[in-house]
Amino acid sequence: MALDAFKRPVDTVTSNIGHLLGTGLLSAEESALVAARLVSPELNSGYGLRTMSTDSAGYWPVSYHGGSVWTHDTAIAIAGLGRAGFGAEAGVLITGLLAAAESFDYRMPELHSGDASTAVTAAGSYPAACRPQAWSAAAAVSVLSTLLGLKPDPVTGEITSTPISPAIVGNVTLNGLAATLRVG
């Protein structure tokens, strides 16, 4: 994953494994293992995907790449989970991001603390995070696309929708979408 201060390889589980899902690079068994790890308590804070597992020696919940939660990174993993057919796991991470969004008045910061969610605490802020952040705002579009299972056809311009299952939200209304939508 990285090199430590003495140039030795750091062997740890990080959120980057989520970037592999839905690419076709993993076998079905590998995809299932990655999906399970992404929603494990070690990587899933309940407010999004930690950049580093709590099992790692270098984990710290407010470390930039060592345990904090990046909204866009979580969205990439959610998209991969959706493409790979892991709707329940995608739903777990989506629910966490929605809880974090509420903590930040729906203006998602660049990153936030990887502390575990509880019934009485809000998502913790990261002191130097930009808020809002462009890629965090754009993550909402990616998450909605995954939630609705939107797939554009580049030839016809038609968009099909096969929502992830199980459903985690009720009705969704889109206004101003200039495309043909076919629900499958």
N, C-alpha and C positions, 0 to 999 in steps of 0.2 A: 504494500500500500504506500509506503514511504520509507525514508531513511531517518534514523534517529540522529542525535548530536554526534554520535561516533560512527556514522555512516553504515550502521547495521540495519538490515531490513526490519521494518515494523510489521509484524504479522497480526493483523486485527481485522475485525468485521466493521465495515463502514456502510454508509448509505449508498455509496457508489454501485453496490451490487444491484440496486434497483434500476440502474441505467441499462442493464443488460436485458431486462424483461421486454418481451414483445419484439425483439430484434431478429429472432430466428437463430441466434447464436447458441442458445441453451437447449438441452434436451428437455423433455417433459418432466423428468425427474429433477433436473437441475432447476427448472423454473419453479416447481413446487417447493423445493428447498429454499430458494431465494424468497418466494412469497411468504413462506412461514417465518423466515428470519426477519423480514421487514416489519411484520406485525408483532414480533416477540417483544416482551417488556424491555429487553436490552436495547432495541433500536427504536421502538415506538414509544414516544414519551406520553402519548395521549393527546398531545398538541401538535403532532407531526413527527417526522422521521428524524432521529438524531443523526448527526454526521458521523458519530463514532459510538460503538457499542459500550454500554456501561460496564461490560466485562473487561474492557481494555485498560491497561495500566495508565494510559495517557488521558482517559476520559475525564472531562470536566464540563459541566452543563453550560458554562458560558465561555467555552473555548471556541474560537472562530471556526476551526475545522475539527475540533476534538470533542464534540458532544452537543453543540448548539443545534437548533433546528432551522433549516433554510426552507422557506416556503416553496421556492421554485424547485428545489431538490426533491421535496416531498411530492410536488406535482408531477415531476418526471417519473418518479416511481409509481405514482397512481396511474399515470397514462400507460406505463408498461404493464402494470397489473391488469388493467382493463383490456389491453390488447391480447394479453396472454390468457384471458378467461378467468382471472381471479377477482371476480366482482365483490365477493365478501371481504377480501383483504383490502381491495381498493376502498370499499365503504368504510372500513375501520379507519384508514388514514384520512379519508375525506371528512369523516365525523370529527376527527381530531383537529384538522385545520379549521373547520367551522367553529369549534370551541375556542381555538386560539384567536380567530378573527373577532369573535365577540369580545374577547379580552382587550383587543386593540381598537375597539370601536370600528371594526371592519376596514381599518387602514393598515394592512399588513406590513410589518417592518421587513427589512432585508433578511433578518434572522432574529430569533429569540431563544431564550434559555431552553435547554433540553431537560430541565427538571420535570419529573413525572407529574402528570395531572392528578388532582385530587378533587373531591366534591366541594372543597372550601377554598381552593386557590385558583387564581387566574393564571394564564400563561405569563411567565416572567420575561421581562424585557432584557434586551442586550444593550448595554450602555451606549455604544457608539453606532448603533444600527440606524440606517436611513429609514424614515417613516413618513409617508409611504415610499416604497421602492418600486421602480418600474417592473422588474422581473417578478416581484411578489404580486403586483397587481395583475400582470399578465398570467400568472399561475391560475387565477380564478377562471380565466377563459379555458385553459387546458383542463382544469378539474371539471368544469361544466361539460366540456366536450366528452370527457371520459364518462361522466355520470350519465349523459344522454346517449353514449355510444355512437357519436356522430362520425360518419365516414363519408368524405366527399369523393365523388367520382370525377377525376380530372378531365375526362373526355366529355361527359354530358353536363357536368356542373351540378348534377343532382346530389343531394345529401341524404343518406339513409341514417336511420336512428334505431339502434338496438340498445336500449338502456341496460346498464349493468344490473345484475341480479345477485343478491336480493336488493330491491329498491330501498334507498335510505332517505329519500325525501318524497313529498307528495307531488302535486301537480307543479309543473314548471311552465311558465309562459315566456315565450320569446317574442319580442317586438322588433320590427325593422330588419329581420333577417332576409336578405335579398337572395334567396335560393329556393329551389324546389326541394321539399322535405318529404321523404317517403319513410314512414314508420314501419319497421320490419319486425 
